[in-house]
Amino acid sequence: MGPTHCAYDGCTSDLMNARGGAFCPFHETEFGNQCCVHNCQRSKVNPTQACDQLQLEWKKYVENHSQENLSGVRRILRSRENMPWQPNIQQNAQPHDEEMDVDYQRKHYFGPSRFYCVETICAPCGTVIAWTKFDKAESPTQILNFLSSIYPTEESRPGYVCIDKACLVLRTCIANGSWEKWKKTTQFIVDSYHYTNHNANDGICVILHLQMVQLQI
């Protein structure tokens, strides 16, 4: 659902053609008329993006990404009730609160890749201070790197950073040694919504939530 970028593995450059294209200018030139299925060296059959032997893969992609099919998916996502024939699946309240597999490789390059999320830093009043795009995951390392780029000096750092996965960020901060500089100026705190949906036995999460409560008092 996020912004798009080049489909080639590891490339986050802007698309050459944002209306139907899958590659940046460099990879568009490199692949040219080549089949867009991963590791296939055959030529594609115009106007499709697959060779003659992999047309079934292209047909599946077109059907799955048709306007009619996407509209049906949106209706399902908006629906809060399961239909009688749908399984009752209990989902994690915050599935993003786990490390993600960032080594996932696409099977084809029929369509562009999408950024995992747009990360923002906001002041308490709601004003956006800075933003960036994360490609494959909202990892604690990426969050720390983003914070360090916006607050490079001790004088510029805020007294508190409230983030839903502060417990994971703090663990990573301690593990990679960057906590030695952050602890001089900043405390990481976790919001109440995250805390109530997290493991009650997580000692770090409990401490970070208590710091938030103290601020509210």
ZAMARGU-4260 file (C-alpha; in steps of 0.2 Angstrom, whole numbers, plus 5000, padded with zeros to 4 digits):
<rodrens>
0) 5000/5000/5000 | 5015/5011/5001 | 5025/5022/4989 | 5033/5012/4974 | 5051/5010/4969
5) 5061/5000/4957 | 5057/4981/4957 | 5075/4975/4956 | 5082/4967/4972 | 5090/4980/4983
10) 5086/4995/4972 | 5075/5009/4979 | 5077/5022/4965 | 5062/5031/4957 | 5052/5022/4943
15) 5056/5027/4925 | 5037/5026/4922 | 5026/5027/4937 | 5011/5022/4927 | 5014/5004/4924
20) 5033/5003/4925 | 5043/4992/4936 | 5061/4998/4935 | 5071/5013/4937 | 5079/5020/4921
25) 5095/5010/4924 | 5087/4993/4926 | 5074/4997/4913 | 5089/4998/4901 | 5098/4983/4908
30) 5083/4972/4907 | 5076/4979/4890 | 5066/4965/4882 | 5071/4951/4894 | 5057/4941/4903
35) 5054/4948/4920 | 5053/4932/4929 | 5067/4930/4941 | 5083/4921/4933 | 5074/4919/4916
40) 5085/4924/4902 | 5073/4923/4888 | 5065/4937/4879 | 5047/4943/4884 | 5032/4942/4872
45) 5025/4960/4869 | 5015/4967/4876 | 5017/4955/4891 | 5031/4955/4903 | 5035/4936/4902
50) 5042/4925/4889 | 5032/4912/4879 | 5035/4898/4892 | 5030/4908/4907 | 5014/4917/4901
55) 5004/4908/4914 | 5014/4917/4928 | 5010/4934/4919 | 4991/4929/4917 | 4990/4925/4936
60) 4998/4942/4940 | 4986/4952/4928 | 4971/4943/4936 | 4977/4946/4954 | 4980/4964/4950
65) 4965/4968/4940 | 4954/4983/4947 | 4939/4971/4950 | 4950/4959/4961 | 4958/4974/4970
70) 4941/4981/4974 | 4936/4964/4982 | 4952/4964/4993 | 4948/4981/4999 | 4930/4977/5004
75) 4937/4962/5014 | 4950/4973/5022 | 4936/4985/5027 | 4925/4972/5034 | 4926/4969/5052
80) 4916/4953/5052 | 4921/4936/5045 | 4909/4928/5033 | 4902/4910/5039 | 4914/4902/5026
85) 4930/4911/5032 | 4941/4904/5045 | 4941/4913/5062 | 4960/4918/5062 | 4966/4928/5078
90) 4979/4940/5072 | 4993/4948/5082 | 4987/4965/5088 | 5003/4973/5082 | 5012/4961/5069
95) 5025/4974/5065 | 5032/4972/5083 | 5043/4958/5077 | 5059/4957/5067 | 5055/4954/5049
100) 5064/4943/5036 | 5072/4956/5025 | 5080/4944/5014 | 5064/4940/5005 | 5067/4938/4986
105) 5053/4942/4973 | 5049/4928/4960 | 5046/4941/4946 | 5048/4959/4942 | 5031/4961/4934
110) 5026/4976/4945 | 5036/4989/4956 | 5041/4986/4974 | 5033/4996/4988 | 5041/5003/5003
115) 5036/4995/5019 | 5032/5011/5028 | 5034/5030/5029 | 5042/5034/5045 | 5039/5051/5053
120) 5046/5060/5068 | 5033/5072/5076 | 5033/5084/5090 | 5021/5082/5104 | 5010/5095/5096
125) 5009/5084/5080 | 5020/5094/5069 | 5030/5083/5058 | 5049/5086/5061 | 5056/5074/5048
130) 5051/5058/5038 | 5059/5045/5028 | 5054/5028/5019 | 5059/5011/5025 | 5061/4998/5011
135) 5058/4981/5018 | 5055/4983/5037 | 5053/4995/5051 | 5069/4987/5060 | 5076/4995/5076
140) 5092/4998/5067 | 5084/5008/5054 | 5075/5018/5067 | 5091/5022/5077 | 5100/5027/5061
145) 5085/5038/5056 | 5085/5046/5074 | 5104/5049/5073 | 5103/5057/5056 | 5090/5070/5062
150) 5098/5072/5079 | 5117/5071/5076 | 5123/5080/5091 | 5119/5079/5110 | 5113/5097/5110
155) 5100/5093/5096 | 5093/5077/5104 | 5076/5077/5113 | 5074/5072/5131 | 5061/5058/5127
160) 5057/5048/5111 | 5040/5039/5112 | 5039/5025/5099 | 5028/5009/5099 | 5043/4997/5098
165) 5054/5007/5110 | 5058/4991/5119 | 5065/4983/5103 | 5074/4999/5099 | 5082/5000/5117
170) 5088/4982/5116 | 5096/4985/5099 | 5103/5002/5106 | 5111/4993/5120 | 5118/4978/5109
175) 5126/4989/5096 | 5134/5001/5109 | 5125/5017/5104 | 5116/5018/5120 | 5132/5025/5128
180) 5129/5041/5119 | 5109/5041/5119 | 5108/5038/5138 | 5117/5055/5141 | 5102/5065/5134
185) 5087/5054/5130 | 5075/5042/5137 | 5065/5030/5126 | 5047/5027/5132 | 5033/5016/5125
190) 5015/5021/5123 | 5000/5013/5133 | 4992/5005/5118 | 5008/4996/5113 | 5011/4991/5132
195) 4994/4983/5134 | 4996/4972/5118 | 5013/4967/5122 | 5020/4952/5133 | 5017/4956/5151
200) 5034/4947/5156 | 5044/4959/5145 | 5054/4969/5159 | 5061/4982/5147 | 5043/4986/5140
205) 5036/4988/5158 | 5050/5000/5163 | 5048/5010/5147 | 5029/5011/5150 | 5031/5016/5168
210) 5042/5031/5162 | 5027/5036/5151 | 5015/5035/5165 | 5027/5046/5176 | 5027/5059/5162
215) 5008/5060/5161 | 5007/5062/5180
</rodrens>
